[in-house]
Amino acid sequence: MDGASKFVKGDAIAGIIVTIINILGGIIIGVMMKHMSAAQAAQNYVRLTVGDGLVSQVPALLISTASGILVTRSANAESFGKSMTKQLTGFPIALAIASVLMMFLALIPQMPGATFFILSVGAGTAAYFLYKDQREKSEEAIAREEEEVIEMESKEPENVMNLISVEPMEVEIGYGLIPLTNESTGGDLLQRIASVRRQCAIEMGIIVQPIRIRDNLQLKNNEYIIKIRGTMVASAELMPNMLLSMDPSGAGAEMAGIQTVEPTFGLPAVWINNDQREEAEIKGLTVVDPTTVMVTHLTETIKLHSYELLGRQEVKLIVDNAREKYSAVVDELIPDLLTIGEIQKVLQNLLKEKVPIKDMVTIMESLADNSRNTKDLELLTEYVRCALARTICNQIIDENRAITVITLDPSIEEVIANNIQRSMQGSFPAVDPDTTTRIFTALKNTMDSVYFYNNQPIVLVSPNIRAPFRKLTEMVFPHIMILSINEVPNDVEIRTEGVVAL
């Protein structure tokens, strides 16, 4: 269309010249030959000239435009019909403007209003649908481009580093337990698990990284598993719409329901319906909801495996926190006397025996005092335990500030002391299997005959065999507390209720 304008322009100029000549010639003829006044001649012949010009120029304009289009499109291989359609429908805004102009003409008096109105509506409708069609095509093109980008990104080399990393701790749940995490349906599992991290920091002094929760369709519908560094360490099944009732004494809950075992402490329990809660509480049974069961299990699992969760990074965070208020002891200890890794091993030794590490100042002062004389981490751990004597005993003393313990017969202590072997992993009593079996049997019989406060068995031994005896018994009796006489403060009463003898 742009190239055709030169043909139209020449014809239009010629038409203007002819119109001027006709007007001037008509006025001269009217005045000189018809004896008209100049005003009357101008009125008559200007009107006749304009009418004649419109009759002759409009067809000429159309013919010139068509000729120009045909001549200038010779280099285009596309058919004339397609080119004309593209030119007319390529810009919906042009049709919209034409629609407005024709509507304006339809409102002018003495103009063919109905004709212009129909043309205006037609042009406006065409403009609307053309605009809508162009917008849809544009959105489709953008969507195709995004799909192509996604496809190209998916073909790029995969970052395998994300595949080999493991979470410090995670919980996987079956499909049936997902409602426990949904806040809109009253599930508060996510908030309860977040509070577990705070509880561990308050009670144990450890930093637990955020616990990841994910669903696993490979699990049973109501099953959950707890993983530490990608390895399962605990699992259990819940009944989401029921309550768990259990007898704190361990005698068993005499209730109608589904018999089971409480996953944290291994107590016999029964899953009961919600309407049985009042009956169970009247019988003196403990009743908890499924979320509480899982959270309690998770908390105890963290305490049991806390030493595995304590890495160098967590130790550095703990040390940096202590440095803010007690920089003197930290600067004295690190790095001149011990490294972060060595402090980590001492803290792990404490956590293995459920000794809280909240009092980092006392721990580091004990290490600073004794690490100049020895680098033996097992021996340093024993020194720290002595410094934390009150912290350790506060977990086991009764209301009378007394602890109930059993002791070893001197002959057993002598056997252990004479057979201690030291290695890179620490000291261990190399006692023959027969003697070891007899010691274990005597130990079990003595523990069964004694009532311990909070059901926590305590064996009081000499300081020189505490660590070796702990290693000897931890595989068979992991819940026994092995206590040295040096770890009992002077103001705590010791009640010996039994002696382990062969």
ABEGO torsion letter per residue (X at the ends): XAAAAAAAAAAAAAAAAAAAAAAAAAAAAAAAAAGBBAAAAAAAAAAAAAAAAAAAAAAAAAAAAAAAAAAAAAABABBAAAAAAAAAAABAAAAAAAAAAAAAAAABBGBBAAAAAAAAAAAAAAAAAAAAAAAAAAAAAAAAAAAAAAAAAAABBBBAAAAABBBABBBBBBAAAAAAABAAAGBAAAAAAAAAAAAAAAAAGBBBBBBBBBBBAABBAABBBBBBGGBBABBBBBBAABBBBBBAAGAEBBBBEBBBBBAAAGBBBBBBBAAAAAAAAAAGBBBBBAAAAAAAAAAAAAAAAAAAABBAAAAAAAAAAAAAABAAAAAAAOAAABBAAAAAAAAAAAAAAGBBAABAAAAAAAAAAAAAABABAAAAAAAAAAAAAAAAAAAABBAAGBBBBBBBBAAAAAAAAAABBBBAAEBBBBBBAAAAAAAAAAAAAAAAABBBBGGBBBBBBBAAAAAAAAAAAAAABAABBBBBAAABBAABBBBBABBBBX
